[in-house]
């Protein structure tokens, strides 16, 4: 395996990807979440997630298997663009930790708030 930081281009690409993928993740999650709140998808798939009325960190990833399949499609740019393994790892950490943060129950004004409780 070649050294991933052997060229200036790779370093710039990795830095840009680590910044831009945050926005991509937000848009990806918003679109996917709006899609699963359509009547058919909600009734047969997403309602499992909403059965968790006491929202806590582990309920963030409590989803129907089909919901997991599209939730993890956010990895696509990492694989299609053949980005650095660092970016793939960073995306994985973010994908696993962000649901726990948004379902933590703490009012932090970023990803977890009273509105999320009302959403459930």
MDAnalysis code that builds the backbone (N, CA, C; Angstrom):
import MDAnalysis as mda
import numpy as np

u = mda.Universe.empty(360, n_residues=120, atom_resindex=np.repeat(np.arange(120), 3), trajectory=True)
u.add_TopologyAttr("name", ["N", "CA", "C"] * 120)
u.add_TopologyAttr("resid", np.arange(1, 121))
u.add_TopologyAttr("resname", ["UNK", "UNK", "UNK", "UNK", "UNK", "UNK", "UNK", "UNK", "UNK", "UNK", "UNK", "UNK", "UNK", "UNK", "UNK", "UNK", "UNK", "UNK", "UNK", "UNK", "UNK", "UNK", "UNK", "UNK", "UNK", "UNK", "UNK", "UNK", "UNK", "UNK", "UNK", "UNK", "UNK", "UNK", "UNK", "UNK", "UNK", "UNK", "UNK", "UNK", "UNK", "UNK", "UNK", "UNK", "UNK", "UNK", "UNK", "UNK", "UNK", "UNK", "UNK", "UNK", "UNK", "UNK", "UNK", "UNK", "UNK", "UNK", "UNK", "UNK", "UNK", "UNK", "UNK", "UNK", "UNK", "UNK", "UNK", "UNK", "UNK", "UNK", "UNK", "UNK", "UNK", "UNK", "UNK", "UNK", "UNK", "UNK", "UNK", "UNK", "UNK", "UNK", "UNK", "UNK", "UNK", "UNK", "UNK", "UNK", "UNK", "UNK", "UNK", "UNK", "UNK", "UNK", "UNK", "UNK", "UNK", "UNK", "UNK", "UNK", "UNK", "UNK", "UNK", "UNK", "UNK", "UNK", "UNK", "UNK", "UNK", "UNK", "UNK", "UNK", "UNK", "UNK", "UNK", "UNK", "UNK", "UNK", "UNK", "UNK"])
u.atoms.positions = np.array([
    [0.854, -1.184, 0.000],
    [0.000, 0.000, 0.000],
    [0.890, 1.234, 0.000],
    [0.623, 2.118, -0.940],
    [1.437, 3.334, -1.053],
    [1.212, 4.239, 0.141],
    [2.188, 5.049, 0.425],
    [2.067, 6.043, 1.486],
    [0.998, 7.061, 1.078],
    [-0.057, 7.209, 1.872],
    [-1.177, 8.061, 1.480],
    [-0.837, 9.547, 1.544],
    [0.234, 9.908, 2.219],
    [0.617, 11.312, 2.315],
    [1.898, 11.607, 1.531],
    [2.109, 10.899, 0.441],
    [3.362, 11.062, -0.285],
    [3.355, 12.264, -1.217],
    [2.214, 12.800, -1.533],
    [2.186, 13.944, -2.431],
    [1.342, 15.077, -1.862],
    [1.645, 16.269, -2.287],
    [0.906, 17.460, -1.860],
    [-0.559, 17.363, -2.302],
    [-0.792, 16.811, -3.479],
    [-2.161, 16.662, -3.982],
    [-2.987, 15.783, -3.056],
    [-2.416, 14.700, -2.588],
    [-3.135, 13.799, -1.681],
    [-3.458, 14.484, -0.363],
    [-2.523, 15.274, 0.140],
    [-2.756, 15.987, 1.395],
    [-3.894, 16.997, 1.223],
    [-3.880, 17.731, 0.122],
    [-4.940, 18.723, -0.140],
    [-6.276, 18.019, -0.331],
    [-6.285, 16.928, -1.092],
    [-7.520, 16.176, -1.316],
    [-8.088, 15.652, 0.003],
    [-7.234, 15.142, 0.873],
    [-7.678, 14.621, 2.158],
    [-8.233, 15.735, 3.037],
    [-7.561, 16.875, 3.060],
    [-8.034, 18.006, 3.858],
    [-9.383, 18.515, 3.357],
    [-9.517, 18.672, 2.049],
    [-10.796, 19.131, 1.487],
    [-11.912, 18.128, 1.734],
    [-11.618, 16.862, 1.549],
    [-12.641, 15.837, 1.758],
    [-13.097, 15.802, 3.209],
    [-12.167, 15.964, 4.140],
    [-12.553, 15.928, 5.552],
    [-13.446, 17.108, 5.926],
    [-13.329, 18.204, 5.214],
    [-14.190, 19.371, 5.459],
    [-15.507, 19.242, 4.699],
    [-15.437, 18.914, 3.416],
    [-16.638, 18.879, 2.572],
    [-17.568, 17.712, 2.890],
    [-17.020, 16.601, 3.351],
    [-17.871, 15.454, 3.642],
    [-18.812, 15.708, 4.817],
    [-18.490, 16.656, 5.676],
    [-19.412, 17.009, 6.762],
    [-20.706, 17.569, 6.185],
    [-20.578, 18.451, 5.208],
    [-21.771, 19.015, 4.567],
    [-22.526, 17.947, 3.797],
    [-21.777, 17.092, 3.105],
    [-22.416, 15.994, 2.386],
    [-23.218, 15.111, 3.334],
    [-22.642, 14.775, 4.499],
    [-23.336, 13.936, 5.480],
    [-24.627, 14.590, 5.945],
    [-24.601, 15.894, 6.180],
    [-25.806, 16.598, 6.614],
    [-26.899, 16.539, 5.550],
    [-26.528, 16.809, 4.316],
    [-27.508, 16.767, 3.217],
    [-28.004, 15.341, 3.014],
    [-27.101, 14.378, 3.018],
    [-27.471, 12.965, 2.850],
    [-28.469, 12.548, 3.921],
    [-28.175, 12.878, 5.180],
    [-29.074, 12.489, 6.261],
    [-30.422, 13.192, 6.121],
    [-30.418, 14.469, 5.804],
    [-31.679, 15.208, 5.670],
    [-32.563, 14.587, 4.585],
    [-31.986, 14.332, 3.421],
    [-32.764, 13.763, 2.310],
    [-33.281, 12.372, 2.681],
    [-32.422, 11.538, 3.240],
    [-32.840, 10.183, 3.624],
    [-33.914, 10.225, 4.710],
    [-33.740, 11.103, 5.679],
    [-34.703, 11.171, 6.769],
    [-36.052, 11.685, 6.289],
    [-36.049, 12.657, 5.383],
    [-37.321, 13.132, 4.813],
    [-37.988, 12.015, 4.009],
    [-37.191, 11.244, 3.296],
    [-37.732, 10.157, 2.483],
    [-38.417, 9.101, 3.357],
    [-37.823, 8.761, 4.490],
    [-38.415, 7.709, 5.306],
    [-39.601, 8.185, 6.120],
    [-39.869, 9.476, 6.078],
    [-41.066, 9.984, 6.734],
    [-42.247, 10.080, 5.774],
    [-42.103, 9.563, 4.563],
    [-43.268, 9.433, 3.690],
    [-44.118, 8.293, 4.254],
    [-45.378, 8.304, 3.958],
    [-46.298, 7.380, 4.636],
    [-45.907, 5.905, 4.494],
    [-45.576, 5.450, 3.297],
    [-45.240, 4.039, 3.106],
    [-43.966, 3.667, 3.861],
    [-42.921, 4.460, 3.669],
    [-41.635, 4.156, 4.308],
    [-41.745, 4.242, 5.830],
    [-42.498, 5.207, 6.305],
    [-42.637, 5.342, 7.750],
    [-43.380, 4.139, 8.334],
    [-44.468, 3.768, 7.700],
    [-45.303, 2.685, 8.230],
    [-44.551, 1.362, 8.309],
    [-43.802, 1.033, 7.260],
    [-43.181, -0.285, 7.196],
    [-41.709, -0.326, 7.622],
    [-41.062, 0.830, 7.700],
    [-39.627, 0.821, 7.992],
    [-39.263, 1.708, 9.183],
    [-39.516, 3.002, 9.077],
    [-39.005, 3.948, 10.066],
    [-39.770, 3.919, 11.387],
    [-40.965, 3.382, 11.402],
    [-41.741, 3.352, 12.647],
    [-41.017, 2.552, 13.732],
    [-40.196, 1.593, 13.344],
    [-39.412, 0.828, 14.320],
    [-38.519, 1.769, 15.139],
    [-37.884, 2.708, 14.471],
    [-37.024, 3.675, 15.155],
    [-37.843, 4.555, 16.109],
    [-39.044, 4.912, 15.712],
    [-39.871, 5.797, 16.533],
    [-40.576, 5.072, 17.678],
    [-40.453, 3.779, 17.744],
    [-40.992, 3.056, 18.910],
    [-40.178, 3.363, 20.163],
    [-38.993, 3.891, 19.992],
    [-38.163, 4.310, 21.118],
    [-38.661, 5.667, 21.609],
    [-39.548, 5.654, 22.551],
    [-40.095, 6.922, 23.046],
    [-39.185, 7.560, 24.086],
    [-38.344, 6.775, 24.727],
    [-37.352, 7.332, 25.639],
    [-36.043, 7.429, 24.864],
    [-35.850, 8.586, 24.250],
    [-34.711, 8.761, 23.361],
    [-33.419, 8.778, 24.176],
    [-32.532, 7.863, 23.854],
    [-31.235, 7.755, 24.516],
    [-30.198, 7.368, 23.462],
    [-28.909, 7.483, 23.764],
    [-27.876, 7.299, 22.730],
    [-27.982, 6.023, 21.907],
    [-28.332, 4.908, 22.510],
    [-28.383, 3.659, 21.750],
    [-29.584, 3.590, 20.807],
    [-30.618, 4.373, 21.076],
    [-31.787, 4.358, 20.192],
    [-31.497, 5.028, 18.855],
    [-30.408, 5.794, 18.773],
    [-30.058, 6.453, 17.520],
    [-29.802, 5.488, 16.386],
    [-29.229, 4.347, 16.682],
    [-28.943, 3.354, 15.648],
    [-29.904, 2.173, 15.687],
    [-30.962, 2.290, 16.442],
    [-31.987, 1.249, 16.472],
    [-32.905, 1.488, 15.282],
    [-32.637, 0.791, 14.198],
    [-33.359, 1.012, 12.954],
    [-33.683, -0.321, 12.284],
    [-34.604, -0.261, 11.372],
    [-34.936, -1.390, 10.510],
    [-33.714, -1.683, 9.629],
    [-33.452, -2.945, 9.277],
    [-32.293, -3.258, 8.429],
    [-32.257, -2.478, 7.108],
    [-33.405, -2.248, 6.510],
    [-33.426, -1.462, 5.263],
    [-32.980, -0.031, 5.536],
    [-33.366, 0.495, 6.672],
    [-32.954, 1.852, 7.044],
    [-31.431, 1.912, 7.229],
    [-30.868, 0.870, 7.800],
    [-29.412, 0.811, 7.934],
    [-28.747, 0.803, 6.560],
    [-29.328, 0.090, 5.622],
    [-28.729, -0.009, 4.292],
    [-28.592, 1.355, 3.634],
    [-29.621, 2.184, 3.692],
    [-29.472, 3.479, 3.033],
    [-28.743, 4.476, 3.926],
    [-28.815, 4.323, 5.255],
    [-28.084, 5.226, 6.149],
    [-26.585, 5.145, 5.879],
    [-26.098, 3.927, 5.652],
    [-24.668, 3.742, 5.426],
    [-24.246, 3.966, 3.974],
    [-25.160, 4.369, 3.098],
    [-24.760, 4.741, 1.735],
    [-23.963, 6.032, 1.722],
    [-23.873, 6.693, 2.846],
    [-23.048, 7.913, 2.905],
    [-21.576, 7.593, 2.663],
    [-21.200, 6.323, 2.737],
    [-19.830, 5.923, 2.437],
    [-19.516, 5.987, 0.940],
    [-20.514, 6.098, 0.105],
    [-20.324, 6.030, -1.348],
    [-19.236, 6.959, -1.877],
    [-19.211, 8.243, -1.503],
    [-18.149, 9.103, -2.049],
    [-16.744, 8.619, -1.684],
    [-16.586, 8.077, -0.494],
    [-15.271, 7.575, -0.079],
    [-14.815, 6.440, -0.976],
    [-15.741, 5.589, -1.347],
    [-15.395, 4.416, -2.151],
    [-15.303, 4.750, -3.633],
    [-16.240, 5.558, -4.125],
    [-16.251, 5.906, -5.549],
    [-15.063, 6.791, -5.918],
    [-14.767, 7.770, -5.062],
    [-13.667, 8.691, -5.341],
    [-12.311, 8.159, -4.887],
    [-12.310, 6.960, -4.311],
    [-11.082, 6.322, -3.825],
    [-10.305, 7.266, -2.903],
    [-11.009, 7.776, -1.904],
    [-10.392, 8.700, -0.967],
    [-9.507, 7.962, 0.026],
    [-8.764, 8.712, 0.759],
    [-7.820, 8.175, 1.733],
    [-8.518, 7.284, 2.758],
    [-7.847, 6.260, 3.242],
    [-8.410, 5.439, 4.318],
    [-8.733, 6.278, 5.562],
    [-7.991, 7.338, 5.768],
    [-8.282, 8.261, 6.871],
    [-9.706, 8.809, 6.744],
    [-10.097, 9.183, 5.538],
    [-11.437, 9.738, 5.306],
    [-12.494, 8.662, 5.542],
    [-12.232, 7.460, 5.089],
    [-13.167, 6.356, 5.305],
    [-13.354, 6.117, 6.807],
    [-12.272, 6.132, 7.558],
    [-12.341, 5.956, 9.009],
    [-13.077, 7.125, 9.662],
    [-12.766, 8.344, 9.248],
    [-13.418, 9.542, 9.795],
    [-14.924, 9.479, 9.557],
    [-15.322, 9.095, 8.348],
    [-16.743, 8.984, 8.027],
    [-17.394, 7.924, 8.912],
    [-16.722, 6.810, 9.115],
    [-17.268, 5.745, 9.947],
    [-17.487, 6.183, 11.380],
    [-16.524, 6.891, 11.933],
    [-16.667, 7.387, 13.307],
    [-17.840, 8.351, 13.388],
    [-17.944, 9.240, 12.419],
    [-19.027, 10.220, 12.426],
    [-20.393, 9.551, 12.275],
    [-20.474, 8.563, 11.405],
    [-21.740, 7.868, 11.162],
    [-22.222, 7.133, 12.416],
    [-21.295, 6.598, 13.192],
    [-21.666, 5.839, 14.389],
    [-21.916, 6.752, 15.592],
    [-21.143, 7.816, 15.726],
    [-21.271, 8.687, 16.897],
    [-22.401, 9.700, 16.779],
    [-22.658, 10.228, 15.601],
    [-23.652, 11.303, 15.479],
    [-25.061, 10.899, 15.923],
    [-25.549, 9.665, 15.658],
    [-26.867, 9.315, 16.194],
    [-26.887, 9.290, 17.718],
    [-25.790, 8.870, 18.327],
    [-25.734, 8.849, 19.791],
    [-25.804, 10.269, 20.338],
    [-25.117, 11.187, 19.682],
    [-25.140, 12.581, 20.137],
    [-26.521, 13.191, 19.974],
    [-27.164, 12.928, 18.856],
    [-28.480, 13.536, 18.627],
    [-29.588, 12.879, 19.438],
    [-29.304, 11.729, 20.014],
    [-30.281, 11.049, 20.867],
    [-29.837, 11.025, 22.327],
    [-28.925, 11.908, 22.677],
    [-28.339, 11.877, 24.024],
    [-29.253, 12.435, 25.105],
    [-30.165, 13.320, 24.735],
    [-31.048, 13.914, 25.722],
    [-30.523, 15.204, 26.308],
    [-29.334, 15.613, 25.906],
    [-28.779, 16.874, 26.398],
    [-29.077, 17.988, 25.411],
    [-29.461, 19.119, 25.938],
    [-29.741, 20.289, 25.117],
    [-28.409, 20.948, 24.783],
    [-27.910, 20.716, 23.573],
    [-26.619, 21.297, 23.214],
    [-26.702, 22.283, 22.056],
    [-27.883, 22.482, 21.517],
    [-28.125, 23.443, 20.438],
    [-27.406, 23.112, 19.137],
    [-26.863, 21.933, 19.031],
    [-26.243, 21.519, 17.779],
    [-26.989, 20.338, 17.175],
    [-27.018, 19.213, 17.885],
    [-27.653, 18.039, 17.286],
    [-28.676, 17.374, 18.192],
    [-28.757, 17.760, 19.434],
    [-29.721, 17.142, 20.340],
    [-30.503, 18.238, 21.042],
    [-31.812, 18.122, 21.013],
    [-32.608, 19.137, 21.680],
    [-34.019, 18.627, 21.958],
    [-34.808, 19.455, 22.554],
    [-36.183, 19.102, 22.893],
    [-36.988, 18.735, 21.653],
    [-36.698, 19.414, 20.543],
    [-37.425, 19.130, 19.301],
    [-37.256, 17.678, 18.864],
    [-36.107, 17.082, 19.167],
    [-35.909, 15.681, 18.795],
    [-36.801, 14.775, 19.641],
    [-36.964, 15.116, 20.907],
    [-37.883, 14.345, 21.743],
    [-39.303, 14.450, 21.205],
    [-39.693, 15.627, 20.802],
    [-41.029, 15.819, 20.256],
    [-41.180, 15.073, 18.931],
    [-40.080, 14.977, 18.170],
    [-40.077, 14.251, 16.905],
    [-40.389, 12.780, 17.144],
    [-39.860, 12.211, 18.233],
    [-40.113, 10.810, 18.562],
    [-41.442, 10.668, 19.243],
])
